[in-house]
């Protein structure tokens, strides 16, 4: 009988001891915030819409250089560096969004991203006859791949297929008009 009282007392003390000593387990910094279907569509679309407007302005600078028949490669290098910086800024914003799955805005998001790619492909194609121009836009492949990777993490793999389908309309132009080696990684993702 005494064993039951002692063991009961021990368990009560142990229980209260655990309550006093125990503390909440801190959340791991590596854990990703997850969201449900379409929860970050609006944020991703806002980022891409702003990027599209910025890239359109940046592309106009390059197109203006082509129209003036400028062969000053340093001007082209500065213009393409601006495009790359703008894309990298958008990638950073997309990377900060929670992981999720694209929702009903998938077509609009894919169309906006495809328009950005097509605008860049067209302007790169328009200046392909300028000597040493490929060195000016060699960083575009990497940042455009980063944009696709950020979209894939943020919105799921479906969005990449939609973007690739919309970009297929410029596939022939891309392969014939510009240095495909510069965009080999991007072509492998979009036109595989």
C-alpha positions in Angstrom: 0.0 0.0 0.0 2.8 2.3 0.9 4.4 1.7 -2.5 1.3 3.1 -4.3 1.4 6.3 -2.3 5.1 6.8 -2.9 4.9 6.0 -6.6 1.8 8.3 -6.9 3.7 11.1 -5.2 6.7 10.5 -7.4 4.6 10.7 -10.6 2.8 13.9 -9.4 6.1 15.6 -8.6 7.6 14.4 -11.9 4.6 15.7 -13.8 4.8 19.2 -12.2 8.5 19.2 -12.6 8.1 18.7 -16.3 5.6 21.5 -16.5 8.0 23.9 -14.7 11.1 22.8 -16.6 9.6 22.3 -20.0 9.7 25.2 -22.5 8.3 25.6 -26.0 10.4 24.2 -28.7 11.7 26.9 -31.0 10.7 26.7 -34.6 13.5 25.7 -37.0 14.7 28.6 -39.1 15.0 26.2 -42.1 11.3 25.3 -42.1 9.5 26.8 -45.1 6.3 28.6 -44.7 3.7 26.7 -46.8 0.5 28.1 -48.3 -2.5 26.5 -49.9 -3.6 26.6 -53.5 -3.3 30.0 -55.1 -2.5 31.8 -51.9 0.4 33.8 -53.3 -0.8 34.3 -56.8 -1.6 38.0 -56.3 1.9 38.7 -54.8 3.6 36.9 -57.6 1.5 38.6 -60.3 2.3 42.0 -58.8 6.0 41.3 -58.8 5.9 40.0 -62.4 3.7 42.9 -63.6 6.1 45.4 -62.1 9.0 43.5 -63.7 7.3 43.5 -67.1 6.9 47.3 -67.0 10.5 47.7 -65.9 11.8 45.3 -68.5 9.7 47.0 -71.2 11.4 50.3 -70.3 14.9 48.7 -70.2 14.3 46.9 -73.6 13.3 50.3 -75.1 16.7 51.6 -74.2 18.4 48.8 -76.1 16.0 49.1 -79.0 16.8 52.8 -79.2 20.5 52.0 -79.4 19.8 49.6 -82.2 17.6 52.2 -84.0 20.5 54.7 -83.7 22.9 52.1 -85.1 25.0 52.6 -82.1 28.0 50.2 -82.0 29.3 51.4 -78.6 29.3 48.1 -76.7 29.6 49.8 -73.3 26.1 51.4 -73.8 24.7 48.0 -74.6 26.5 46.5 -71.6 25.0 49.1 -69.3 21.5 48.6 -70.7 21.7 44.8 -70.3 23.2 45.1 -66.8 20.1 47.1 -65.9 17.8 44.4 -67.2 19.7 41.7 -65.3 19.6 43.8 -62.1 15.8 44.3 -62.4 15.2 40.6 -63.0 17.4 39.7 -60.0 15.5 42.1 -57.8 12.2 40.4 -58.8 13.8 37.0 -58.2 14.6 38.1 -54.6 11.0 39.2 -54.1 9.6 35.9 -55.4 12.0 33.9 -53.3 10.6 35.6 -50.2 7.1 34.4 -50.9 5.8 31.2 -49.3 5.9 27.9 -51.2 2.6 27.1 -52.8 0.7 26.0 -55.8 -0.5 28.3 -58.5 -4.3 29.0 -58.5 -6.8 30.5 -60.9 -4.3 33.2 -61.9 -2.0 30.7 -63.6 -2.7 31.8 -67.1 -2.2 35.5 -66.3 1.0 34.9 -64.4 2.4 32.6 -67.2 1.4 35.2 -69.9 3.1 38.0 -68.0 6.3 36.0 -67.6 6.3 34.8 -71.2 5.9 38.4 -72.4 9.0 39.3 -70.4 11.0 36.5 -72.0 9.7 37.3 -75.5 10.5 41.0 -75.1 14.1 40.1 -74.1 14.5 37.5 -76.9 13.3 40.0 -79.5 15.6 42.8 -78.4 18.6 40.4 -78.1 17.8 39.1 -81.6 17.6 42.7 -82.9 21.1 43.5 -81.9 22.7 40.2 -82.8 24.6 41.7 -85.7 26.7 43.9 -83.5 30.2 42.7 -82.9 31.0 41.3 -79.4 27.4 42.0 -78.3 27.0 38.5 -76.8 29.3 39.5 -73.9 26.8 42.2 -73.0 23.9 39.9 -72.4 25.7 36.7 -71.3 24.3 37.1 -67.7 20.7 37.0 -69.0 20.6 33.2 -69.2 21.4 32.8 -65.5 19.0 35.4 -64.2 16.2 34.2 -66.4 16.8 30.6 -65.1 16.7 32.0 -61.6 13.4 33.7 -62.4 12.0 30.3 -63.5 13.4 28.6 -60.5 11.8 31.1 -58.1 8.5 30.8 -59.9 8.7 27.0 -59.7 9.3 27.1 -55.9 6.7 29.9 -55.3 4.0 28.5 -57.6 4.7 24.9 -58.4 6.0 23.1 -61.5 2.8 23.7 -63.5 3.7 27.3 -64.1 6.9 26.4 -65.9 4.9 24.3 -68.5 2.5 27.1 -69.1 5.3 29.6 -69.6 7.1 27.2 -72.0 3.9 26.7 -74.0 3.5 30.5 -74.4 7.2 31.0 -75.3 7.1 28.3 -78.0 5.8 30.8 -80.4 9.3 32.4 -80.5 11.3 29.2 -80.5 12.3 29.3 -84.1 13.2 33.0 -83.9 15.2 32.4 -80.8 17.1 29.5 -82.4 17.8 31.4 -85.6 18.4 35.0 -84.6 20.5 34.9 -81.4 23.4 33.1 -80.0 21.8 29.9 -78.7 24.8 29.0 -76.6 24.2 32.1 -74.4 20.6 30.9 -73.7 21.3 27.1 -73.8 20.2 26.6 -70.2 17.0 28.6 -70.7 16.2 26.8 -74.0 16.7 23.5 -72.2 14.0 24.4 -69.7 11.6 26.1 -71.9 11.9 24.1 -75.1 12.9 20.6 -73.9 
